């Protein structure tokens, strides 16, 4: 097996908590993260958890925006 394949296998075997992953993804959505926190995340988080949490967070963000737009349009604030 190649070095990259072995590294990926080791990264996927990390036992980082899903809650910790969700917190890291939330920080990344906000855009505020210290370098030390980033380094800790890279060393501990499972990349599969990061992908799942990122997709869920993106879906929640899009649904929230759609609901906000529907509420604004329905309330008449944006009306003529």
KABELBEL-V998650 format. One record per residue. N is the residue number from 0. RES is the residue in three letters. PSI is psi as a letter, one per 30 degrees, with the letter a starting at -180 (* if undefined). OMEGA is omega in whole degrees, 0 to 359 (* if undefined). Layout:
N;RES;PSI;OMEGA, N;RES;PSI;OMEGA
This chain:
0;UNK;k;182, 1;UNK;l;180, 2;UNK;e;180, 3;UNK;e;178, 4;UNK;e;178, 5;UNK;e;178, 6;UNK;e;179, 7;UNK;e;179, 8;UNK;e;179, 9;UNK;e;180, 10;UNK;e;180, 11;UNK;f;180, 12;UNK;f;180, 13;UNK;k;185, 14;UNK;g;178, 15;UNK;k;182, 16;UNK;l;179, 17;UNK;e;177, 18;UNK;e;176, 19;UNK;e;178, 20;UNK;e;179, 21;UNK;e;178, 22;UNK;e;180, 23;UNK;e;179, 24;UNK;e;178, 25;UNK;e;177, 26;UNK;e;181, 27;UNK;e;176, 28;UNK;e;179, 29;UNK;e;178, 30;UNK;g;180, 31;UNK;j;180, 32;UNK;k;177, 33;UNK;l;180, 34;UNK;e;180, 35;UNK;e;178, 36;UNK;e;178, 37;UNK;e;180, 38;UNK;e;178, 39;UNK;e;179, 40;UNK;e;181, 41;UNK;e;182, 42;UNK;f;189, 43;UNK;e;189, 44;UNK;k;177, 45;UNK;k;183, 46;UNK;f;177, 47;UNK;e;177, 48;UNK;e;180, 49;UNK;e;180, 50;UNK;e;180, 51;UNK;e;180, 52;UNK;e;179, 53;UNK;e;178, 54;UNK;e;179, 55;UNK;e;180, 56;UNK;e;178, 57;UNK;e;179, 58;UNK;e;178, 59;UNK;e;179, 60;UNK;e;181, 61;UNK;e;179, 62;UNK;e;178, 63;UNK;e;178, 64;UNK;e;179, 65;UNK;e;179, 66;UNK;e;178, 67;UNK;e;180, 68;UNK;e;178, 69;UNK;e;179, 70;UNK;e;181, 71;UNK;e;180, 72;UNK;e;181, 73;UNK;f;182, 74;UNK;f;180, 75;UNK;f;180, 76;UNK;e;183, 77;UNK;g;184, 78;UNK;l;182, 79;UNK;*;*
